[in-house]
Amino acid sequence: MEFIDLKAQQKFIRKSLNTSINKVLDDGRYILGEEVSQLEKQLSSFCGSQHSIGCSNGTDALIIALLALGIKPGDGVITVPFTYIATLEAIATIGAIPVLVDVYDSTFNMNPELIEDVIKNSEYNIKAIMPVDLFGLPARYRLIKEISEKYGLKVIGDAAQSFGASKNTLNVGKFSDITTTSFFPAKPLGCYGDGGAIFTDSDEYNKIIRSLAVHGKGSDKYDNIRIGLNSRLDTLQAAILIEKLKIFEKEIELRNKIADLYRKKLNNLDVRFQYIPQGYKSVYAQFSIVFDNQKVRDEAQLLLSKKNIPSVIYYSIPGHLQTGYKYLNYKKGDFPVTEKLSNTILSLPMHPYLNEDDLDKIVGVIKTI
């Protein structure tokens, strides 16, 4: 059994993938070929964003978004410790300061009720808020946006795990001043290498982002009007994503059906799930369960491993306790919800092609604990 089975998907699109890849090989335009602009248009059509800009990976997408908003060294950016380190890394890379707030115990996403105190009491000049859509569920952007507008801040949505998710009639890509995502192979919409994208409704941000992604270019690539990055989405990955986007909506539905089955089969056990608020639709980048304590969680993971069933702890070391981020001067106990989740959470196999027999094997092991 695979934690994420990337090969299972290929039998549905292998023929069209081969055709698309061969076309790129025949054309010979491996950087910024026509498939890149085609993909960007299709991504915008899918999520409703006015502008979609491909880039080389999800971390670069965050860095470019921060630069496009004018975040400078020493500025504070509010985000969460319960996330993959790329979130904090992007802020730190440009010399800005990750200023952390804890998450909800229910959704595992940023708790907006904690933001204003941080803004008022931080020693740093707060310029932006960067929520993270953990495991495929959008954060509470309406509340976050209200706070950002009150204090004149910008919002960057870290949607590395949530592209394709929605709240009511709005899709991820429409909630923030700038939204970023990752096309890392394990993501709900993933390519066969590294890739990412940035979404905005602002014409001005679109111009700046496109410049930043190609060395800060101006009228041509030898006219560099700002300091940028080398962060282009390559043509082969764009061609692959075009084919995968054709079945993405169906895969989102399959992911939700599998999540519903997990919940039904685990319902009578002493575990709990990520809460999905009314009107929200997750893309279930991961399906995670929370145990009462670390001992039971660790026993469950060990027994799953003995049965050749993979599982992963996201995230065993919170961002504020990572060695490379000690300079932020946070300590154990500062973010109790995050720390408790890190000790008790476990992510189970999740991909669109799991079957009910697979789920029964997984649930059967957990029942024995």
Phi, psi and omega per residue, in radians:
M1 nan 2.391 -3.141
E2 -1.738 2.530 3.043
F3 -1.136 -0.815 2.997
I4 -2.348 2.001 -3.046
D5 -1.629 1.673 -3.114
L6 -1.353 -0.423 -3.113
K7 -1.329 -0.540 -3.094
A8 -1.039 -0.612 -3.129
Q9 -1.175 -0.541 -2.976
Q10 -1.120 -0.533 -3.103
K11 -1.139 -0.327 3.111
F12 -1.525 -0.395 -3.036
I13 -2.267 0.128 -3.016
R14 -1.040 -0.749 -3.107
K15 -1.108 -0.828 3.139
S16 -1.201 -0.582 3.059
L17 -1.061 -0.826 3.141
N18 -1.046 -0.731 3.123
T19 -1.073 -0.806 -3.101
S20 -1.172 -0.736 3.131
I21 -1.146 -0.738 3.118
N22 -1.097 -0.604 3.103
K23 -1.113 -0.739 3.103
V24 -1.091 -0.737 3.128
L25 -1.110 -0.699 3.139
D26 -1.204 -0.680 -3.126
D27 -1.257 -0.628 3.118
G28 1.342 0.234 3.113
R29 -1.773 1.496 -3.004
Y30 -1.446 -0.325 3.084
I31 -2.089 2.183 3.109
L32 0.976 0.697 2.972
G33 -1.232 3.019 -3.030
E34 -1.085 -0.428 3.137
E35 -1.095 -0.506 -3.140
V36 -1.138 -0.863 3.127
S37 -1.174 -0.592 3.070
Q38 -1.086 -0.797 3.121
L39 -1.077 -0.773 -3.128
E40 -1.027 -0.727 3.097
K41 -1.122 -0.701 -3.124
Q42 -1.222 -0.635 3.085
L43 -1.123 -0.742 3.101
S44 -1.093 -0.738 3.111
S45 -1.106 -0.661 -3.109
F46 -1.180 -0.816 -3.009
C47 -1.763 -0.224 3.103
G48 1.570 0.035 3.113
S49 -1.304 2.492 3.141
Q50 -1.127 -0.618 -3.079
H51 -2.322 2.364 3.010
S52 -2.235 2.252 -3.078
I53 -2.195 2.066 3.096
G54 -1.260 2.589 3.060
C55 -2.576 -3.128 -2.913
S56 -1.379 -0.396 3.108
N57 -2.978 2.979 -3.081
G58 -1.213 -0.538 3.114
T59 -1.204 -0.781 3.050
D60 -1.033 -0.648 3.128
A61 -1.011 -0.749 3.104
L62 -1.156 -0.769 -3.137
I63 -1.065 -0.799 -3.139
I64 -1.102 -0.709 3.121
A65 -1.072 -0.771 3.122
L66 -1.084 -0.779 3.128
L67 -1.129 -0.697 -3.120
A68 -1.109 -0.511 3.133
L69 -1.531 0.033 3.073
G70 1.378 0.387 3.097
I71 -1.207 2.266 -3.024
K72 -1.974 2.853 3.026
P73 -0.946 2.330 -3.135
G74 1.606 -0.282 3.069
D75 -1.243 2.618 3.090
G76 -1.654 2.418 3.045
V77 -2.202 2.100 -3.106
I78 -1.395 2.237 3.055
T79 -2.620 -2.869 -3.023
V80 -2.071 2.698 3.068
P81 -1.478 -0.274 -3.106
F82 -1.646 1.413 -3.060
T83 -2.883 2.893 2.983
Y84 -1.153 2.582 -2.967
I85 -1.092 -0.322 -3.138
A86 -1.000 -0.528 3.139
T87 -1.080 -0.915 3.117
L88 -1.214 -0.646 -3.097
E89 -1.038 -0.748 -3.114
A90 -1.092 -0.738 3.123
I91 -1.114 -0.829 -3.101
A92 -1.156 -0.574 -3.091
T93 -1.054 -0.621 -3.132
I94 -1.588 0.105 3.095
G95 1.547 0.025 3.065
A96 -1.392 3.022 -3.034
I97 -1.995 2.097 3.002
P98 -1.189 2.075 3.105
V99 -1.927 2.056 -2.870
L100 -1.768 2.548 2.961
V101 -2.272 2.678 -3.081
D102 -1.337 3.012 -3.092
V103 -1.898 2.920 2.986
Y104 -1.201 2.518 3.028
D105 -1.267 -0.306 -3.048
S106 -1.611 -0.921 -3.081
T107 -1.683 -0.259 -3.097
F108 1.233 0.120 3.130
N109 -1.749 2.936 -3.122
M110 -0.817 2.338 3.076
N111 -1.632 1.831 -3.070
P112 -1.108 -0.386 -3.127
E113 -1.126 -0.295 -3.098
L114 -1.666 -0.139 -2.962
I115 -1.250 -0.785 -3.015
E116 -1.093 -0.692 3.104
D117 -1.057 -0.680 3.130
V118 -1.167 -0.735 3.118
I119 -1.049 -0.775 -3.073
K120 -1.247 -0.554 -2.980
N121 -1.877 -0.105 -3.103
S122 -1.220 2.521 3.064
E123 -1.360 -0.149 -3.087
Y124 -1.767 2.760 3.089
N125 -1.447 1.733 -3.062
I126 -1.254 2.246 -3.105
K127 -2.067 -0.364 -3.061
A128 -2.729 2.822 3.044
I129 -2.105 2.317 -3.120
M130 -2.165 1.542 3.048
P131 -1.236 2.743 3.090
V132 -2.100 2.258 3.133
D133 -1.553 1.478 -2.968
L134 -1.250 2.364 3.063
F135 1.078 0.238 3.092
G136 1.862 -0.014 -3.102
L137 -1.787 2.151 3.102
P138 -1.079 2.515 3.064
A139 -1.253 3.119 -3.110
R140 -1.496 1.322 -3.010
Y141 -1.172 -0.522 -3.134
R142 -1.077 -0.842 3.130
L143 -1.174 -0.707 3.133
I144 -1.117 -0.693 3.133
K145 -1.147 -0.674 3.105
E146 -1.048 -0.757 3.131
I147 -1.176 -0.727 -3.122
S148 -1.088 -0.712 3.136
E149 -1.189 -0.624 3.122
K150 -1.081 -0.640 -3.058
Y151 -1.882 0.126 3.094
G152 1.197 0.667 -3.124
L153 -1.847 2.807 3.049
K154 -1.747 2.750 3.121
V155 -2.101 2.224 3.024
I156 -1.986 2.104 3.112
G157 -1.533 2.028 3.030
D158 -1.482 1.612 -3.086
A159 -1.837 0.619 3.140
A160 -0.997 -0.514 -3.097
Q161 -1.876 -0.016 -2.913
S162 -2.166 0.129 3.122
F163 -1.042 2.273 -3.061
G164 1.825 -0.246 3.099
A165 -1.404 2.953 -3.078
S166 -2.714 2.859 2.931
K167 -2.306 2.057 -3.065
N168 0.935 -2.031 -3.069
T169 -1.705 -0.030 -3.095
L170 -1.797 2.453 3.135
N171 -1.795 2.735 2.988
V172 -0.955 2.288 -2.991
G173 2.066 -0.242 -3.099
K174 -2.026 -0.021 -2.978
F175 -1.592 -0.333 -2.964
S176 -2.238 2.924 3.020
D177 -1.035 -0.757 3.035
I178 -2.434 2.374 3.080
T179 -2.074 2.480 3.121
T180 -2.156 2.679 3.035
T181 -2.521 2.960 3.129
S182 -2.105 2.501 3.016
F183 -1.941 0.461 3.009
F184 -0.875 2.488 -2.988
P185 -0.889 -0.569 -3.075
A186 -1.428 -0.100 -3.131
K187 -1.291 2.790 3.135
P188 -0.899 -0.739 2.959
L189 -1.993 1.743 -3.054
G190 -2.158 2.639 3.077
C191 -1.693 -2.871 -3.123
Y192 -1.921 0.695 3.113
G193 -3.114 -2.590 3.044
D194 -1.653 2.581 3.091
G195 -3.018 2.798 3.111
G196 -2.801 3.089 3.106
A197 -2.683 2.752 -3.133
I198 -2.253 2.403 -3.067
F199 -2.189 2.432 3.068
T200 -2.755 2.708 3.023
D201 -1.706 -0.051 -3.081
S202 -1.570 2.175 3.072
D203 -1.096 -0.666 -3.113
E204 -1.177 -0.797 3.104
Y205 -1.103 -0.652 3.118
N206 -1.004 -0.785 3.140
K207 -1.103 -0.776 -3.103
I208 -1.170 -0.759 -3.123
I209 -1.081 -0.778 3.140
R210 -1.105 -0.625 3.087
S211 -1.191 -0.825 -3.106
L212 -1.049 -0.627 -3.082
A213 -1.250 -0.258 3.133
V214 -2.225 1.115 3.006
H215 1.092 0.371 3.135
G216 1.259 0.570 -3.017
K217 -1.192 2.681 3.065
G218 -1.841 -2.041 -3.089
S219 -1.197 -0.476 3.005
D220 -2.617 3.049 -2.982
K221 -1.229 -0.169 3.078
Y222 -1.784 0.102 3.067
D223 -1.979 1.668 -3.019
N224 -1.780 1.873 -2.993
I225 -1.670 -0.130 3.075
R226 -2.670 2.887 3.078
I227 -1.416 2.115 -3.072
G228 -2.196 -2.741 -3.131
L229 -2.256 2.917 2.934
N230 -1.732 1.614 -2.956
S231 -2.475 0.993 3.134
R232 -1.622 2.506 2.984
L233 -1.361 2.191 -3.071
D234 -1.367 2.767 -2.978
T235 -1.128 -0.684 3.141
L236 -1.053 -0.762 3.141
Q237 -1.168 -0.643 3.089
A238 -1.100 -0.745 3.129
A239 -1.080 -0.708 3.114
I240 -1.144 -0.754 -3.134
L241 -1.139 -0.606 3.089
I242 -1.031 -0.760 3.137
E243 -1.214 -0.684 -3.122
K244 -1.252 -0.522 3.120
L245 -1.126 -0.486 -3.126
K246 -1.105 -0.496 -3.126
I247 -1.932 0.152 -3.018
F248 -1.144 -0.770 -3.137
E249 -1.061 -0.714 3.107
K250 -1.114 -0.705 -3.135
E251 -1.172 -0.606 3.073
I252 -1.074 -0.750 3.110
E253 -1.106 -0.717 3.113
L254 -1.115 -0.705 3.092
R255 -1.053 -0.737 3.141
N256 -1.193 -0.623 3.083
K257 -1.142 -0.720 3.114
I258 -1.131 -0.738 3.102
A259 -1.071 -0.718 3.102
D260 -1.095 -0.686 3.102
L261 -1.142 -0.760 3.071
Y262 -0.954 -0.873 -3.107
R263 -1.048 -0.740 -3.127
K264 -1.125 -0.780 -3.057
K265 -1.318 -0.443 -3.136
L266 -1.721 0.027 -2.937
N267 -1.039 -0.638 -3.054
N268 -1.582 0.086 -3.139
L269 -1.674 2.881 -3.076
D270 -1.500 1.026 3.046
V271 -2.351 2.831 3.059
R272 -2.293 2.910 -3.003
F273 -2.100 2.900 2.980
Q274 -1.091 2.233 -3.132
Y275 -1.361 2.259 3.097
I276 -1.847 1.866 -3.102
P277 -1.119 2.753 3.138
Q278 -1.030 2.348 3.136
G279 1.601 -0.235 3.140
Y280 -1.626 2.537 3.040
K281 -2.251 2.082 3.127
S282 -1.543 2.723 2.991
V283 -1.751 0.052 3.047
Y284 0.830 1.057 2.982
A285 -1.006 -0.573 3.019
Q286 -2.421 2.687 2.929
F287 -1.992 2.000 -3.010
S288 -2.080 2.520 3.059
I289 -2.154 2.643 -3.109
V290 -2.037 2.215 3.114
F291 -1.632 2.978 3.134
D292 -1.171 -0.611 -3.087
N293 -2.668 2.940 -3.056
Q294 -1.158 -0.637 -3.099
K295 -1.040 -0.805 -3.133
V296 -1.187 -0.701 3.103
R297 -1.030 -0.823 -3.107
D298 -1.151 -0.648 3.084
E299 -1.115 -0.724 3.122
A300 -1.095 -0.775 -3.134
Q301 -1.124 -0.694 3.135
L302 -1.118 -0.774 -3.119
L303 -1.197 -0.655 3.051
L304 -1.043 -0.760 3.139
S305 -1.073 -0.717 3.130
K306 -1.115 -0.452 3.104
K307 -1.631 0.212 -3.136
N308 1.060 0.604 3.055
I309 -1.920 2.019 -3.093
P310 -1.296 2.601 3.009
S311 -2.630 2.784 -3.065
V312 -2.417 2.531 3.039
I313 -1.711 1.933 3.010
Y314 -1.945 1.831 0.125
Y315 -2.292 2.216 -3.001
S316 -1.201 -0.536 3.069
I317 -2.098 1.911 3.139
P318 -1.063 2.762 -3.084
G319 -0.978 -0.688 -3.062
H320 -1.275 -0.224 3.116
L321 -1.857 0.098 3.082
Q322 -1.252 2.468 -3.072
T323 -0.992 -0.752 -3.083
G324 -1.195 -0.146 -3.062
Y325 -2.085 0.360 3.083
K326 -1.078 -0.488 -3.093
Y327 -1.097 -0.280 3.104
L328 -1.309 -0.219 3.052
N329 1.161 0.496 2.948
Y330 -1.522 2.784 -3.123
K331 -2.420 2.913 3.096
K332 -1.023 2.338 -3.102
G333 1.770 -0.240 -3.113
D334 -1.219 -0.537 -3.092
F335 -2.277 1.387 -2.972
P336 -1.108 -0.610 -3.141
V337 -1.161 -0.838 3.102
T338 -0.997 -0.813 -3.078
E339 -1.155 -0.661 3.094
K340 -1.166 -0.735 3.106
L341 -1.072 -0.746 -3.134
S342 -1.030 -0.533 -3.103
N343 -1.527 -0.228 -2.985
T344 -2.246 -0.077 -3.045
I345 -1.635 2.616 3.082
L346 -2.577 2.280 3.120
S347 -1.721 2.297 -3.087
L348 -1.745 2.872 3.095
P349 -0.887 2.351 3.124
M350 -2.623 2.043 2.969
H351 -2.830 2.878 -3.005
P352 -1.141 -0.245 -2.981
Y353 -1.944 0.291 2.950
L354 -1.162 2.531 3.063
N355 -1.980 3.015 -3.036
E356 -1.152 -0.556 3.082
D357 -1.091 -0.698 3.080
D358 -1.039 -0.816 -3.117
L359 -1.110 -0.679 3.123
D360 -1.093 -0.656 3.105
K361 -1.141 -0.770 -3.131
I362 -1.121 -0.879 -3.110
V363 -1.119 -0.631 3.129
G364 -1.043 -0.690 3.107
V365 -1.157 -0.767 -3.115
I366 -1.139 -0.611 3.118
K367 -1.076 -0.586 -3.124
T368 -1.198 -0.421 3.087
I369 -1.325 nan nan
